[in-house]
């Protein structure tokens, strides 16, 4: 039987890169929390740009490593899928910040704190899953983390769908469209976390 644990050393650099990528996903979610809580005049996109820049560098190294190194532990398509999902998280989160900065007056009175907190929690869980993968991936533990990711994604989806229903009844079409765009981006960012979790589960199952 193929042993995930025995092969760890051979793919150590990939683990480092994937952990770094997950860390930038978490950093972008933390930046969004700070951004949303800050006064309008204190909001800046710098933290989002920094996470996005680092994520691009990490992703570029992953792509280069996949092209030049022999894989013994992972299937290339799994690493590519995981790296792609992680790469998209800071990108999507940055777009949320950009939208908020475009029309802060339309954001006033809208409570996005719950889905933002849930997104940050999802990125925390995702990082734990990648760390678990590096330690040898106990299937039950990874499944438990993934189940929590699925639950969070479902709750965010339900919450934002419920809020979307009432938007167009308020009579402010511009504000409704603005908030609906933010809802869609928040849902998409959480979906990226779920997608990455699904890839990790797939990797673990293949290693057994």
Backbone torsions as a table, in degrees:
resi	resn	phi	psi	omega
1	UNK	NA	137.3	179.7
2	UNK	-65.8	131.8	-178.5
3	UNK	-104.9	117.3	177.1
4	UNK	-63.8	-41.0	-177.0
5	UNK	-63.4	-41.9	-177.9
6	UNK	-65.1	-27.5	-175.7
7	UNK	-90.1	-1.4	-172.9
8	UNK	-56.2	-46.8	-175.7
9	UNK	-60.7	-33.6	-176.6
10	UNK	-69.7	-24.3	-176.0
11	UNK	-115.9	23.5	-170.7
12	UNK	-59.9	-39.0	-178.8
13	UNK	-63.8	-36.6	177.3
14	UNK	-63.0	-40.3	177.3
15	UNK	-61.4	-44.0	179.5
16	UNK	-59.0	-44.1	-178.7
17	UNK	-68.2	-41.6	180.0
18	UNK	-67.4	-38.6	176.6
19	UNK	-65.6	-41.0	178.1
20	UNK	-63.2	-38.6	178.8
21	UNK	-65.3	-44.1	177.9
22	UNK	-64.0	-34.8	178.4
23	UNK	-64.8	-38.0	177.5
24	UNK	-70.4	-32.8	174.7
25	UNK	-62.2	-44.8	178.3
26	UNK	-65.3	-41.6	179.8
27	UNK	-61.0	-38.2	179.8
28	UNK	-67.7	-38.3	178.2
29	UNK	-67.5	-39.0	176.7
30	UNK	-65.0	-38.4	177.7
31	UNK	-63.4	-36.9	178.8
32	UNK	-65.6	-39.7	177.5
33	UNK	-59.8	-48.1	179.3
34	UNK	-63.7	-40.4	-178.5
35	UNK	-61.5	-46.4	-177.3
36	UNK	-66.2	-34.3	-177.4
37	UNK	-81.2	-17.5	-175.6
38	UNK	-77.6	152.7	173.0
39	UNK	-61.9	156.8	-177.8
40	UNK	-52.8	-43.4	-174.4
41	UNK	-73.0	-16.0	-177.2
42	UNK	-99.4	-1.3	-176.8
43	UNK	-77.5	137.6	-179.8
44	UNK	-143.2	149.4	178.5
45	UNK	-92.1	5.9	-173.8
46	UNK	-59.4	-44.9	-178.2
47	UNK	-64.5	-38.0	177.4
48	UNK	-64.4	-43.0	-179.5
49	UNK	-63.5	-38.4	-179.9
50	UNK	-66.0	-45.0	178.1
51	UNK	-63.8	-40.3	179.9
52	UNK	-64.8	-41.5	-180.0
53	UNK	-64.7	-45.5	178.8
54	UNK	-63.7	-40.1	-179.9
55	UNK	-63.3	-38.9	177.5
56	UNK	-62.4	-42.9	-180.0
57	UNK	-63.8	-43.4	179.8
58	UNK	-64.6	-45.4	-179.3
59	UNK	-62.9	-38.8	179.1
60	UNK	-63.7	-38.4	178.3
61	UNK	-69.3	-36.7	176.7
62	UNK	-62.0	-46.3	-179.9
63	UNK	-61.0	-43.5	179.2
64	UNK	-64.7	-42.2	-179.7
65	UNK	-64.2	-38.8	178.5
66	UNK	-64.4	-31.2	-178.4
67	UNK	-81.0	-22.5	-172.5
68	UNK	-114.9	-14.5	-176.6
69	UNK	-112.1	149.3	177.1
70	UNK	-83.7	127.3	179.5
71	UNK	-87.6	132.6	176.9
72	UNK	-117.3	-21.7	-172.4
73	UNK	-108.6	-40.7	-178.3
74	UNK	-105.2	156.4	164.0
75	UNK	-85.0	137.1	-174.3
76	UNK	-55.8	-40.5	-177.1
77	UNK	-65.2	-28.7	178.0
78	UNK	-71.0	-43.0	177.7
79	UNK	-63.4	-42.6	179.1
80	UNK	-61.7	-43.5	-179.4
81	UNK	-65.2	-41.9	179.7
82	UNK	-66.9	-46.0	178.8
83	UNK	-61.0	-39.2	-179.4
84	UNK	-65.5	-43.8	179.2
85	UNK	-63.6	-43.2	179.2
86	UNK	-65.0	-40.5	-179.0
87	UNK	-60.6	-35.0	-175.2
88	UNK	-76.6	-17.6	-177.1
89	UNK	-67.1	-56.6	177.7
90	UNK	-60.6	-33.2	178.7
91	UNK	-61.6	-46.3	-179.3
92	UNK	-70.4	-41.5	179.6
93	UNK	-62.6	-39.8	177.2
94	UNK	-60.2	-36.6	177.9
95	UNK	-65.0	-34.3	177.2
96	UNK	-62.3	-46.5	177.5
97	UNK	-60.2	-41.4	179.6
98	UNK	-61.3	-43.7	-179.9
99	UNK	-63.7	-43.3	-179.8
100	UNK	-61.3	-36.5	-177.3
101	UNK	-74.5	-23.8	-178.4
102	UNK	-66.6	-41.3	-175.6
103	UNK	-143.9	69.5	-177.2
104	UNK	-60.4	-26.8	179.8
105	UNK	-65.7	-28.7	178.3
106	UNK	-78.6	-14.8	-179.3
107	UNK	-85.6	-20.6	-176.4
108	UNK	-62.2	133.1	-179.7
109	UNK	88.9	-10.8	178.5
110	UNK	-92.6	126.5	-178.9
111	UNK	-99.7	101.2	177.9
112	UNK	-103.2	8.4	-173.7
113	UNK	-60.7	-39.4	-176.5
114	UNK	-64.7	-52.8	178.5
115	UNK	-64.4	-29.9	178.1
116	UNK	-68.7	-43.1	176.6
117	UNK	-61.6	-40.3	-179.8
118	UNK	-67.9	-35.5	176.1
119	UNK	-64.2	-44.4	178.5
120	UNK	-61.9	-39.9	178.1
121	UNK	-63.0	-39.8	179.3
122	UNK	-62.1	-40.5	179.2
123	UNK	-69.0	-32.7	175.5
124	UNK	-63.3	-45.1	179.9
125	UNK	-64.4	-39.2	-179.9
126	UNK	-62.4	-41.2	177.6
127	UNK	-64.5	-39.6	176.7
128	UNK	-61.4	-38.1	-179.6
129	UNK	-64.9	-40.6	179.2
130	UNK	-69.7	-37.1	174.8
131	UNK	-63.8	-38.8	177.8
132	UNK	-64.8	-38.5	177.9
133	UNK	-61.3	-40.9	-179.7
134	UNK	-67.5	-33.1	-178.9
135	UNK	-77.7	-8.2	179.1
136	UNK	123.5	-3.3	169.5
137	UNK	57.6	78.9	169.2
138	UNK	-70.6	118.1	-170.9
139	UNK	-56.9	-45.5	-177.4
140	UNK	-61.7	-38.1	-179.8
141	UNK	-68.3	-44.2	179.2
142	UNK	-65.0	-39.0	177.3
143	UNK	-62.6	-39.1	-179.9
144	UNK	-64.0	-44.6	177.5
145	UNK	-62.9	-42.2	-177.7
146	UNK	-66.3	-37.7	177.3
147	UNK	-62.0	-37.8	177.2
148	UNK	-67.3	-39.1	175.6
149	UNK	-60.6	-44.8	179.4
150	UNK	-61.9	-39.6	179.9
151	UNK	-64.9	-44.8	179.6
152	UNK	-61.6	-46.9	179.5
153	UNK	-58.2	-42.2	179.2
154	UNK	-65.6	-39.5	179.5
155	UNK	-67.2	-42.1	178.0
156	UNK	-62.7	-44.0	178.9
157	UNK	-58.6	-48.4	-179.0
158	UNK	-64.4	-44.8	-178.6
159	UNK	-61.2	-47.0	-177.0
160	UNK	-72.9	-30.9	175.1
161	UNK	-65.3	-43.6	178.8
162	UNK	-62.0	-40.5	-179.5
163	UNK	-70.7	-32.1	-179.8
164	UNK	-66.1	-34.0	-178.0
165	UNK	-58.5	-40.1	-176.5
166	UNK	-84.3	-8.8	-174.3
167	UNK	-60.8	-48.1	-170.9
168	UNK	-79.8	-2.2	176.5
169	UNK	-89.5	-5.3	-175.9
170	UNK	-85.8	-13.0	177.1
171	UNK	85.1	-7.3	179.1
172	UNK	-103.3	91.0	-172.7
173	UNK	-63.7	-43.8	-179.3
174	UNK	-59.9	-44.5	179.4
175	UNK	-67.6	-37.1	179.0
176	UNK	-62.0	-44.5	179.5
177	UNK	-66.1	-39.4	179.1
178	UNK	-61.1	-49.9	-178.3
179	UNK	-69.0	-36.5	178.5
180	UNK	-62.8	-37.5	177.1
181	UNK	-62.9	-43.3	177.7
182	UNK	-63.8	-42.2	178.8
183	UNK	-59.3	-44.6	-178.4
184	UNK	-63.2	-40.5	-179.9
185	UNK	-68.5	-39.7	176.9
186	UNK	-62.8	-42.6	177.8
187	UNK	-64.6	-40.3	-179.4
188	UNK	-65.2	-40.4	179.2
189	UNK	-63.0	-40.8	178.0
190	UNK	-67.9	-36.0	175.9
191	UNK	-60.7	-37.6	179.3
192	UNK	-62.0	-39.2	177.4
193	UNK	-63.5	-44.5	178.0
194	UNK	-60.6	-42.7	-179.4
195	UNK	-61.1	-43.6	179.0
196	UNK	-63.7	-40.6	177.5
197	UNK	-61.1	-39.5	178.8
198	UNK	-64.5	-37.2	178.0
199	UNK	-66.3	-41.6	179.4
200	UNK	-61.3	-43.4	176.9
201	UNK	-59.6	-41.9	-179.9
202	UNK	-61.9	-42.9	178.6
203	UNK	-60.9	-46.3	-178.9
204	UNK	-63.0	-43.9	-179.7
205	UNK	-63.7	-37.5	179.7
206	UNK	-69.1	-23.9	-176.3
207	UNK	-83.3	-8.7	-174.9
208	UNK	-84.0	NA	NA
